[in-house]
Amino acid sequence: MDQKGRQHLVELVIRALKEPANRKQLIDKFQRTVWDEESDSYEWECLRNLAYDLDFYEPDPKARSESSSFYGDNQIETLISSALERLRYPV
């Protein structure tokens, strides 16, 4: 993955943090982009791990109650912030 591609992915998750109303759509776009690319860098590993973790985000509390593996906004904010710290992107 080149620098421009990584920057685009980082921008998507930063926007997901800052735009809760658009969070689900931004996460979906982030995940589709990550799954369509391949790389073996440390940064890419962090982004792929985040994409996997985001599979369990469910913004709807009723739907979230269907499984203990689903989580909401507080957890997603923690996961994204932690990934950005590992990538050395301040939020």
N, C-alpha and C positions, 0 to 999 in steps of 0.2 A: 504494500500500500504506500502510495506516495504521500508527501506532506499535505498536499491539497485535499486528498481523500480523507486523511485522518482529521484535518481541520473541519471538514464538512460534517463528519460524524460527531465530533466534539460539539460543534455548533448546534446540532440537532438535540443532543442531550442537555445542553445548557438551556436551550429554548424550552425543553420539556420541564426543566426546573422552574423557569420563570413564567411559563404560560400554562397553568394548570387546566384551563379550559381546552387547550389543544394538546394536552399531554399524551393521550392515547394515540392520536394520529401521528404525532412526532416520534413516539416510541416505535410504532409500527414501521414508519419510514426508516428509522435508524436500524431496526432489526432486519428488514428486507435488504438494506444496503450491506450490512455486515455479512449476512448469510450468502450474498451473491459474490463476495470478494474472498480472496485467499492471500494470506501472508503468514510469515512465521516470526515476526518481530514481537518484542515484548509488548509494544503498544497494541498490536493487533490482538494478542492474547488477552489483554485487559479489556478491549472492546468486545471481543467475542464472549468473554465471561459475563460481562455486563449484559449483553444481548440475551444470553441464556437466562440470567437472573430476572430480567425484565419480562420473561414469559409468564411469570407468576403475579404480575401486577394486574389488579382488577379494581377499577375505579368505583364500581357499583357495590355498595356495602351488602346488598341482598345477594348478589351473585358471589361476592367474596365469602359469604358465610357457608357456601356449599363445600368448601375445602379449606383445611387448615394451612395448606401450602400457599394459598393466595394472600396477598397483602395489599395495603392501600398506599395513600400518598406519603405518609410519614416514612415508611420503609423505602419507598422508591427514591425519595429525596436523599436519604442516607446512602443508598447504594450508588446513586449517580455521583454524589459529592465525593464518596470514597474512591470511586474509579477515576474521577478527575484529579484527585490528589495524587493517586499513583501515577497518573500521566503528567503530573505537574502543571495542571491547568487550574489556576485559581478561579473560584466562582464568586 
